Amino acid sequence: MLTLVGMYTRRLGRREGDPTPRRNDWAIGTTLLFMTFGIVVSDIRLAEAGTDVSPAIGWLLVLVLALLMSVDVDREHSWQRDGGKLTGTKRLLVGIVLPDTFALVIYTVYQVQKG
């Protein structure tokens, strides 16, 4: 469900007449990490008084690092190149599958750890 929300967020954010391939809409790793960040912040805010929130603070730090890594990969490695020139198409493995999987794993581990 989280993946579909992220994909539709990307898809609805497209400009009219955007010529980039639709497969780019599935490159939502960074979006998923931001959603997870929001979930962790919400969990901290909703924590009852006296509850130890230090694990959640640790998760926020992990997510900030993951977000920076995700943006770096997106800018430097995820786009197809044509003779060294960037195209408007994401690479399938490095630009879509791996970042999305990485973000979903982080989300899943957080949810399992949270209980």
Phi, psi and omega in degrees: 000317180300321179296317179295320177299315179297318180295315180292329174299313178296315184296316181288341178275359180289145174287154175299132178077014179299120185276356183292151182298147180296336181296337176298336179296338180274356178278081189240018182305312181294321178298317179295322178294320176296322177297317179295320176303314178298322178296317180295316178300318178297318179297322178294316182294325182273356180297139179287155180303137179089353179281138179284114180257008181299324175298322179293323176297319175300319178297323177299319178295318177299318181292323176298315177298315179298320178296316178297318177297318181297316179295320179298313179297318180298319182284326190257331192233347192271351184262142174290151180238147177237099182064035180089348180266135180294140173257180179267015184247132177285144171290139186296308185284304186282332184265339184234299189296307183295313178298321179294317179296315178304313181293320179293325177295315179299314178301314182296315180298318178300313182296320179293317180297324182292330178093000000 
